[in-house]
Amino acid sequence: MSRRVNSREYAALAIAAAVLSVLMACGGQSSPTSEAKAAEPPPLPADVSAVEAVVKATPAPGAAGAPEVSAIVSDDKLTATGEFVSPSRSEVAPKIPGRVASVYVDDGARVQRGEPIFAMETDYLRLDVQRARAELARTSAALAEAQRDFDRKKELRQKDSIPQATYDRSQGAFEQMRAGRAAAQSGVAMAQQRLSDATVRAPLTGVVEERKIDVGEHLAEGGVAFVIMQTAPLKLRFQVPEKYLSRIQRGLQVVATVDPYPGEKFEGRIKTVGGVIDPATRTMFAEAEFPNSDGRLRPGLFARVNLTLN
């Protein structure tokens, strides 16, 4: 049997229906906040984010703070950046072991080829020279006596006054004394050379990179005392695009400028052009030689290079 709905129940049902319709309408529309969140891209992985940060921080070419281009060609003039390098590095060691008597240069000192840099003790070496000279004097006197005897025997043999065997013995003694004097002369030369080698000289013109000895220290055979880097002449190495390989040749003049000497120009000439192209940069290296007689340029110094292409 059906029951009639009264007015109060009818009002409650109407309110519930209205609330339901409002909720359904809200669910079908997107709020501004939801739309903004949906428009945002998903976050990048950590490694990609790091690369993106570096790219954004790198200025565009030509902009303020942008890195300098390694080589630029304009109107047949090439401008590049390079670095001075030493063509030779020498580890100086004495030829004979012994105790250090004197040290003449220190770290950072400029030295010329042939300049004394340290000396070993020479007391025993001087005695060796004296002994060698005494042996030379003895053998010289013996040779003179053998020479006189051989000359006499030669005259007697021509007159057939002595047997051939006597003449042969005199000649043999003379030859032995002559060989003995030659050996004594070599002994004197060797003793004098050892005495001279006790003073160690710079093998090249350069800068003392490292001093490893002190006075009184004993150096074994082959012990390194100094490390010297050559500075005269000095090489300047820089990179050149591969397409200019045929236009850079030996003897081409190079002008370089460096920050420590603003406004000054240093001149050199191309000595080497690299024959291998770097596949990553498509460049080759070129080396120019600078006399650097005054020693102002040093290895490791950066320079701006200017040259006119052929």
Residue, then its C-alpha position, 0 to 999 in steps of 0.5 A: m500500500s502506497r504512502r503519500v509524501n508530505s511537504r517536509e519530505y518533499a523539500a528535503l528531496a529537492i535540496a539533495a537533488a540540487v546539491l547533487s547537480v552542483l557537484m556533477a557540474c563542478g566535476g566536469q570543469s577544470s579549475p585554473t590550478s588544475e589546468a596550470k599543473a597539467a600544462e607543466p612538463p614532467p621533470l627532467p632526469a638529473d643528468v639531463s638537468a646538469v647538461e641543460a644548466v651548463v648550456k644555459a650558462t654558456p654565453a652565445p658566440g660573440a656575446a659578452g663573456a663568451p669563450e674566445v674562438s681558437a682560430i679566426v681567419s679574416d683577409d688572409k690573416l689568421t689570429a689564434t691562441g697558443e702556448f709557449v712550450s720548452p723544446s727540451r728538458s734536461e736532468v743534469a747529473p755529474k759524470i762521476p760520483g762524489r761530494v758536492a763542493s759548491v752550488y752556483v745557481d738556485d731554483g728559477a735562475r736563468v742559465q746560459r749553455g756552458e755556465p757552471i751550475f755546481a762543482m764536486e770536490t776535486d782533492y783526489l782528482r787533482l792527485d790523479v792528475q799529478r800521478a798521471r803526469a809523473e807516469l808520463a814523465r817516466t815513460s818519456a824518459a824511458l822512451a828517450e833511452a830506448q830511442r838512443d839504444f835503438d839508433r846505436k844498434k841500427e848503426l852497428r847492424q848496418k856495419d854487421s857488427i852485431p847479430q840480427a837478434t840483438y838489433d831486433r830486441s832493441q827495436g822491440a824495446f823501443e816500440q814498447m816504450r813508445a806505446g807506454r808513453a802514448a798510454a801515459q799521455s792518455g792517462v793524463a788526458m783522462a785525469q784532466q778531463r775528470l778534473s774538468d768534469a767536476t765542474v758541471r755546466a748547464p747543457l742548454t740555455g734555460v731556467v732552473e726548474e728544480r734544484k735537488i742538491d746541497v753543499g756536502e751532499h754525496l751524489a751517486e753515479g747518475g744522481v740528478a742534481f738539477v732540472i733545467m727547461q730550455t727557453a732559448p729558442l722557445k716554441l709556440r704551439f697553436q691549433v689551425p683549421e684543417k682547410y688552411l693546411s696548404r697555406i701554412q708552411r715552414g718559414l712563415q713569419v709569426v707575430a705573438t703578443v702576451d699579457p705580461y708585456p702589453g703593446e710588445k710584439f715578439e717575432g718567430r717563424i713556423k718550424t713544424v706543421g702537424g701532419v695529423i688532423d684531430p678528428a674531433t676538432r678538425t684542426m692541426f697543430a703548428e709550431a713556431e720558433f722564437p729566439n727569446s734571446d733575452g729570456r723574457l718568454r717562459p714555458g706555459l705562457f699563453a699568447r695571441v698569434n697573428l700571421t699572414l697566410n700564403 
